[in-house]
Amino acid sequence: MPRSRNTVASKRRKKKILKSAKGFFGRRKNVWTIAKNAVEKALLYSYSHRKRKKRDMRSLWIQRINAAVGQHDLSYSRFINLLQKNNIKLNRKVLADMAMNDPKSFSEVLKTIK
């Protein structure tokens, strides 16, 4: 009895991978083995970069806060320390947004902690 293959399922699997590889350069988009490796690698990168994005955003917020408090002759670390001592619970995302879009309210926060 000859071996039967489930071509419907295998074609569906290949089609799914090749669809995910759409937009890749060269043979990475249309050669099965190369596309499969490229898609697997891309999925690994997307997982780790979702974590990386959070780190990068926090770093950006810290830089923006540091630039804003630097105009008021204060360092970032002293500013955060004074916030904690005065029991002001504003996170870095909100503080960075205030520093960029609403400098008046940010200066009010600085006045309250000094």
C-alpha positions as MATLAB code, in Angstrom:
seq = 'MPRSRNTVASKRRKKKILKSAKGFFGRRKNVWTIAKNAVEKALLYSYSHRKRKKRDMRSLWIQRINAAVGQHDLSYSRFINLLQKNNIKLNRKVLADMAMNDPKSFSEVLKTIK';
ca = [
       0.000    0.000    0.000;
       1.567    3.318   -0.990;
       2.200    6.005    1.576;
      -0.377    8.782    1.512;
       0.573   12.341    2.253;
      -1.672   15.009    3.621;
      -0.979   17.553    0.894;
      -3.849   19.800    1.924;
      -2.367   20.374    5.370;
       1.218   20.713    4.153;
       0.225   23.225    1.469;
      -1.732   25.175    4.051;
       1.296   25.269    6.361;
       3.579   26.416    3.564;
       1.086   29.008    2.387;
       0.838   30.419    5.911;
       4.638   30.756    6.226;
       5.051   32.252    2.746;
       2.281   34.734    3.488;
       4.138   35.760    6.654;
       7.321   36.187    4.602;
       5.654   38.635    2.240;
       7.782   41.744    1.942;
      11.066   40.000    2.706;
      13.930   40.540    0.277;
      15.167   38.080   -2.325;
      14.602   34.362   -1.867;
      13.475   34.901    1.726;
       9.989   35.639    0.417;
       9.376   32.751   -1.972;
      11.705   29.789   -1.288;
      10.165   27.524    1.319;
      13.206   26.558    3.429;
      14.712   30.026    3.442;
      11.353   31.677    4.112;
      10.634   29.270    6.975;
      13.947   30.130    8.651;
      13.429   33.841    8.064;
       9.927   33.807    9.539;
      11.048   31.822   12.599;
      13.870   34.308   13.185;
      11.486   37.239   12.705;
       9.089   35.803   15.275;
      11.936   35.434   17.776;
      12.974   39.035   17.185;
       9.401   40.292   17.513;
       9.064   38.581   20.903;
      12.269   40.051   22.310;
      11.672   43.473   20.770;
       8.264   43.761   22.413;
      10.172   43.638   25.699;
      12.862   45.974   24.335;
      10.285   48.588   23.323;
       9.192   49.012   26.937;
      12.809   49.565   27.994;
      13.377   52.084   25.228;
      10.260   54.072   26.099;
      11.206   54.285   29.773;
      14.674   55.481   28.749;
      13.112   58.148   26.516;
      10.864   59.349   29.352;
      13.865   59.632   31.674;
      15.785   61.659   29.076;
      12.861   64.038   28.603;
      12.401   64.526   32.345;
      16.133   65.079   32.781;
      16.137   67.737   30.057;
      13.146   69.493   31.627;
      14.512   69.540   35.182;
      17.927   70.538   33.874;
      16.420   73.868   32.819;
      15.515   74.421   36.483;
      19.040   73.595   37.764;
      18.144   70.177   39.082;
      19.278   66.680   38.177;
      16.974   63.786   37.346;
      18.016   61.684   40.312;
      17.502   64.561   42.781;
      14.123   65.283   41.186;
      12.909   61.686   41.560;
      14.238   61.602   45.121;
      12.351   64.797   46.011;
       9.170   63.407   44.435;
       9.375   60.323   46.630;
      10.125   62.340   49.754;
       7.122   64.594   49.120;
       4.956   61.555   48.395;
       4.000   62.667   44.882;
       3.018   59.585   42.926;
       3.421   60.516   39.273;
       5.026   57.973   36.987;
       7.723   58.763   34.459;
       5.346   58.551   31.498;
       3.074   61.249   32.944;
       6.006   63.414   34.021;
       7.597   63.221   30.569;
       4.297   64.104   28.925;
       3.867   67.069   31.251;
       7.420   68.219   30.560;
       6.850   68.123   26.804;
       3.270   69.332   26.422;
       2.480   71.308   29.564;
       5.596   73.016   30.973;
       3.542   75.248   33.289;
       2.104   72.343   35.255;
       5.524   70.678   35.269;
       7.039   73.803   36.817;
       4.229   73.750   39.393;
       5.292   70.218   40.343;
       8.858   71.481   40.669;
       7.704   74.345   42.918;
       5.820   71.986   45.212;
       8.808   69.728   45.772;
      11.337   72.514   46.392;
];
